Amino acid sequence: MTGRTMPRDTETDTPTIDVLLAGDVTRGAVTPGDIAAADERFTVSQRTDFVEAHDRVDSGAPDCVVATHRHDGFDGLAFLESVRVEHPTVPVILVPAVVDDGVASRAVAA
């Protein structure tokens, strides 16, 4: 979290955590529903377009980003690297479709 005051669910007075799912959802991949079901505090939105997802991060809206990565789809590695340039403290979780040494090395470096 960014150190700002967490918004609260007005019905339960519970802090909410705004999660951005950046990328494609494919069979077997994490979905917005999966993330929301993990914790009642999560509010999840999704952007499948790289620029729209980055604009959302630039606006300061999400508390956390889950970025998918596919060699033939959304480039979550490039997204992670671009977010790190201007927003080094935003938590980003990378969920690659296939993990190989190149993906792991770039993710750790970012």
N, C-alpha and C positions, 0 to 999 in steps of 0.2 A: 504494500500500500504506500501511498505517496506522502503520508504525514498530514493529509488534509482531513477534515471532519467527514466521517462516513455518512452518506445519506441514510435515512432510516425509513423502514416500511412503516407507514403511518398507522396501519392496523395493529401491528405487533410491537412497534417501537424497537425493532431489531435492526442493527446496522445492515445495509445491503452492500454487496460487493459486485461492482459492474464488470462483467467479463466480456471481452470482445473475442469472438471466434473469427479469426482471419484465415480465409481459405475455403477450399472445396470440401464438401462432405461426400465421401464415396463409401461404397459398401464396406462395412467393417471398421470405418473410421469413427472418431469421436463426433458426436452431433451436439447441437445446442441443447437438446433435451437431456443428453447424457450429463452435460456439465451442470445444468440446472438441477438435475436430480441428485447430484452429489452433495449439495448443501442448500438448505432452504434460503440462505442469505444471497445466493447467486442470482443476479439478473443477467441474462445472456442475450447478446445481439450478434449477428453474423454479417460479415462483409466478404463477398467472394472476389471483389475487384481490388487489386493491389492498391491503387491510388485512393479509393474510397476508404479502405481499411487504414491506410496511413493518415488520411485526413482525420479520421476518428481519433487516432492516437494524438495527432497534433492538437486537436481541440481540448485535450486533457480529460476526456470523458472516461475511458476505462481505467479500472484499478489494476487489471491484469489482462494479458493477451494470451490466447491459445492460438498458435499459428500452425496450420497444416503444411506439409511439404510433399510435393509429388514432382518427379522429374518431368512428367507430362501434364502438369496442372499448375496449381498455385505454388509459387516459389517461396516457401516459408523461410528458407535460409536467407535469401536476399531481403525479405521483409524484416527478419530479425536484425540483420546487419544494418539496414537503413534506419530502423527504430533506434538502435544503439547510438547512432551518430548524434541525434538531437535529444533523445530521451533515455539516457543510460540507466535511470533508476526504475523504469517501468518494467515490472516482471513480465517476462515472455517465456512461455512454455512451447517448445517446438515438438510437434508430433509428426514425424516423417512416416511416409508409407513404407519406405524401405530404408533401413539403417545400413550404411556402409562406412568405411573409414573416412571417406571424403566428407560425408554429411556430418559425422561425429566431430571431425577436426574443425570444420568451419563453425559448427554450432558452439563448440567450446571456445574457440577464438573470439567469437562475437560476444 
